[in-house]
Amino acid sequence: MHADISPHATAHVLTPWAMYQSADWVVQAVMICLALASLATWTVLIAKTLELGRMGRSLLAARELLDTSASLGSTDVQPLLQQGVARSMLDAARTELMLSVDATGHDGVKERLASRLERIELANGRQLRTGVGLLASIGAVAPFVGLFGTVWGIMNSFVGIAASNTTNLAVVAPGIAEALLATAMGLVAAIPAVVIYNHFTRRLLVLRALAGDISASVQQITSRDLDCGRALSRAAG
């Protein structure tokens, strides 16, 4: 007696949730990992978008203020310059001037300050990239993880075909569909991760350029103070 497989019954069996429930435990583990990877991708997107947007606004405001600042002393009264990268760079400038109060020339002071600011830029860049590397890993690995789940599921399907001694499509299709679902989930996890990673990479380049502008502005202000004789005398006082 042949089982009556209606279209409605088949559609119900081959829903993604039903395929997950009937899949082998290895394929289920692969699907769970890919679902978590996809969740991590969207979490990083939201978190980094907020963080980089806030950082971008702060850097833009700081650059505009520094471009119109005549001296390091005039930056003390600017609240927007008392936070983030701008504050770190200004503090570095003041520290270097204080330590170089007995210096006989200005060239060494400027070189040491440039070195300090470069390290701050690098540290800021590393901080901004936090979480972005995860997107690159997901984009590179997820398709292969999904492919592993597919290969494993299809292997089990062929084992089931051999055991049942039948090639009826209604019998083998569910197992193959479950296996292919793993590949689909791998692509769903990988494609957004790659697109979002590229987006953040471009955004980080813009923020690095802004940080570089702030570094240049701090060096210009410090150089102006040195040439006008304000910096070392202020540090000595």
C-alpha positions as CSV (number, residue, x, y, z in Angstrom):
1,M,0.0,0.0,0.0
2,H,1.5,3.3,-1.1
3,A,1.5,6.3,1.3
4,D,-0.6,9.2,0.2
5,I,1.7,12.2,0.0
6,S,-0.4,15.2,-0.7
7,P,1.1,18.6,-1.8
8,H,0.1,20.1,1.5
9,A,1.8,17.4,3.5
10,T,4.9,17.6,1.4
11,A,5.0,21.4,1.8
12,H,4.6,21.1,5.5
13,V,7.5,18.5,5.8
14,L,9.8,20.7,3.7
15,T,9.5,23.9,5.7
16,P,12.9,25.2,7.0
17,W,11.9,24.4,10.6
18,A,10.7,21.0,9.8
19,M,13.9,20.3,7.8
20,Y,16.0,21.4,10.7
21,Q,14.1,19.2,13.2
22,S,14.5,16.1,11.0
23,A,18.1,16.7,10.0
24,D,21.1,14.8,11.4
25,W,22.6,16.2,14.6
26,V,25.8,17.3,12.8
27,V,23.7,19.2,10.3
28,Q,21.7,20.7,13.1
29,A,24.9,21.8,14.8
30,V,26.1,23.4,11.6
31,M,22.8,25.3,11.2
32,I,22.9,26.6,14.8
33,C,26.5,27.8,14.3
34,L,25.5,29.6,11.1
35,A,22.4,31.2,12.7
36,L,24.6,32.5,15.6
37,A,27.1,33.8,13.0
38,S,24.3,35.6,11.2
39,L,23.1,37.1,14.5
40,A,26.6,38.2,15.4
41,T,26.9,39.9,12.0
42,W,23.8,42.0,12.5
43,T,24.7,42.8,16.1
44,V,28.1,44.1,14.9
45,L,26.4,46.2,12.3
46,I,24.1,47.9,14.8
47,A,26.8,48.4,17.4
48,K,29.6,49.6,15.1
49,T,27.2,51.9,13.2
50,L,26.3,53.7,16.4
51,E,29.9,53.7,17.6
52,L,31.5,54.9,14.3
53,G,28.7,57.5,13.8
54,R,29.3,59.0,17.3
55,M,33.1,58.9,16.7
56,G,32.8,60.6,13.3
57,R,30.7,63.5,14.7
58,S,33.2,63.9,17.5
59,L,36.2,63.9,15.2
60,L,34.6,66.4,12.8
61,A,33.8,68.8,15.6
62,A,37.2,68.5,17.1
63,R,38.9,69.1,13.8
64,E,36.9,72.3,13.2
65,L,37.8,73.6,16.7
66,L,41.5,72.8,16.3
67,D,41.6,74.5,12.9
68,T,40.6,77.8,14.6
69,S,42.6,77.4,17.8
70,A,45.6,79.8,18.1
71,S,47.4,78.0,20.9
72,L,47.2,75.0,23.2
73,G,46.0,77.2,26.0
74,S,42.9,78.1,24.0
75,T,41.9,74.4,23.8
76,D,41.4,74.1,27.5
77,V,38.1,75.9,27.4
78,Q,36.6,73.8,24.6
79,P,34.4,70.9,26.1
80,L,34.4,69.1,22.7
81,L,38.2,68.8,22.9
82,Q,38.2,67.2,26.3
83,Q,37.2,63.8,25.1
84,G,38.2,61.0,22.8
85,V,41.2,61.2,20.4
86,A,41.5,65.0,20.5
87,R,42.0,65.0,24.3
88,S,44.6,62.2,24.1
89,M,46.6,64.1,21.4
90,L,46.4,67.4,23.3
91,D,47.5,65.7,26.5
92,A,50.3,64.1,24.6
93,A,51.4,67.6,23.3
94,R,51.3,69.1,26.8
95,T,53.2,66.2,28.3
96,E,55.9,66.4,25.7
97,L,56.3,70.1,26.2
98,M,56.5,69.7,29.9
99,L,59.2,67.0,29.6
100,S,61.1,69.1,27.0
101,V,61.1,72.3,29.0
102,D,65.0,72.2,29.1
103,A,65.3,71.5,25.4
104,T,67.7,73.7,23.4
105,G,65.9,73.3,20.1
106,H,62.4,72.8,18.7
107,D,63.1,70.1,16.1
108,G,63.5,67.3,18.6
109,V,60.3,68.4,20.4
110,K,58.4,68.3,17.2
111,E,59.8,64.8,16.3
112,R,59.0,63.3,19.6
113,L,55.5,64.8,19.6
114,A,54.9,63.4,16.1
115,S,55.9,60.0,17.4
116,R,53.5,60.2,20.3
117,L,50.6,61.3,18.1
118,E,51.3,58.4,15.7
119,R,51.1,55.9,18.4
120,I,47.8,57.4,19.5
121,E,46.5,57.2,16.0
122,L,47.5,53.5,15.8
123,A,45.8,52.7,19.1
124,N,42.7,54.5,18.0
125,G,42.6,52.5,14.8
126,R,42.9,49.2,16.6
127,Q,40.1,50.2,18.9
128,L,37.8,51.1,15.9
129,R,38.5,47.8,14.2
130,T,37.2,45.8,17.2
131,G,34.5,43.5,16.0
132,V,35.1,44.2,12.3
133,G,37.6,41.4,12.0
134,L,34.8,39.0,13.1
135,L,32.8,40.0,10.0
136,A,35.8,39.0,7.8
137,S,36.0,35.6,9.5
138,I,32.3,35.0,9.1
139,G,32.4,36.0,5.4
140,A,35.3,33.7,4.7
141,V,34.3,30.6,6.8
142,A,30.5,30.5,6.7
143,P,30.2,29.2,3.1
144,F,32.5,26.3,3.9
145,V,30.8,25.5,7.1
146,G,27.5,25.4,5.3
147,L,29.1,23.2,2.6
148,F,30.3,20.8,5.2
149,G,26.8,20.5,6.5
150,T,25.5,19.9,3.0
151,V,28.1,17.2,2.3
152,W,27.4,15.5,5.5
153,G,23.6,15.6,5.0
154,I,23.9,14.3,1.4
155,M,26.2,11.5,2.6
156,N,23.5,10.5,5.1
157,S,20.9,10.6,2.4
158,F,22.8,8.3,0.2
159,V,23.3,5.9,3.1
160,G,19.5,6.1,3.6
161,I,18.9,5.4,-0.1
162,A,21.1,2.3,0.1
163,A,19.4,1.1,3.3
164,S,15.9,1.5,1.9
165,N,16.8,0.1,-1.5
166,T,14.8,2.7,-3.3
167,T,15.4,5.8,-5.4
168,N,11.9,7.2,-5.1
169,L,12.2,11.0,-5.2
170,A,9.6,11.4,-2.5
171,V,11.9,9.4,-0.2
172,V,15.3,11.0,-1.0
173,A,14.2,14.6,-1.5
174,P,13.7,15.6,2.1
175,G,17.1,14.5,3.1
176,I,18.8,16.3,0.2
177,A,16.7,19.4,0.9
178,E,17.8,19.4,4.6
179,A,21.4,19.2,3.4
180,L,21.1,22.0,0.9
181,L,19.5,24.2,3.6
182,A,22.9,24.2,5.4
183,T,24.5,25.7,2.3
184,A,21.7,28.3,2.0
185,M,22.3,29.3,5.6
186,G,26.0,29.5,5.0
187,L,25.4,32.0,2.2
188,V,22.8,33.9,4.2
189,A,25.5,34.3,6.9
190,A,28.4,35.1,4.6
191,I,27.0,37.5,2.1
192,P,25.8,40.2,4.5
193,A,29.0,39.8,6.5
194,V,31.2,40.5,3.5
195,V,29.0,43.5,2.4
196,I,29.0,45.0,6.0
197,Y,32.8,44.4,6.3
198,N,33.5,46.3,3.1
199,H,31.2,49.1,4.3
200,F,33.0,49.4,7.7
201,T,36.4,49.2,6.0
202,R,35.6,52.3,3.9
203,R,34.1,54.0,7.0
204,L,37.2,53.3,9.0
205,L,39.4,54.9,6.3
206,V,37.4,58.1,6.6
207,L,37.8,58.1,10.4
208,R,41.5,57.4,10.2
209,A,41.8,60.4,7.9
210,L,40.0,62.6,10.4
211,A,42.3,61.4,13.2
212,G,45.2,62.2,11.0
213,D,43.8,65.7,10.4
214,I,43.5,66.2,14.2
215,S,47.1,65.0,14.7
216,A,48.3,67.5,12.1
217,S,46.3,70.3,13.7
218,V,47.8,69.5,17.1
219,Q,51.3,69.6,15.7
220,Q,50.6,72.9,14.0
221,I,49.3,74.5,17.2
222,T,52.3,73.1,19.1
223,S,54.7,74.4,16.5
224,R,53.1,77.8,16.6
225,D,53.4,77.9,20.3
226,L,57.0,76.9,20.1
227,D,57.8,79.5,17.5
228,C,56.1,82.2,19.5
229,G,57.9,81.2,22.7
230,R,54.6,80.3,24.5
231,A,54.8,76.6,24.9
232,L,58.1,76.0,26.9
233,S,57.6,79.0,29.1
234,R,54.0,77.9,29.9
235,A,55.3,74.3,30.6
236,A,58.0,75.7,32.9
237,G,55.5,77.9,34.7
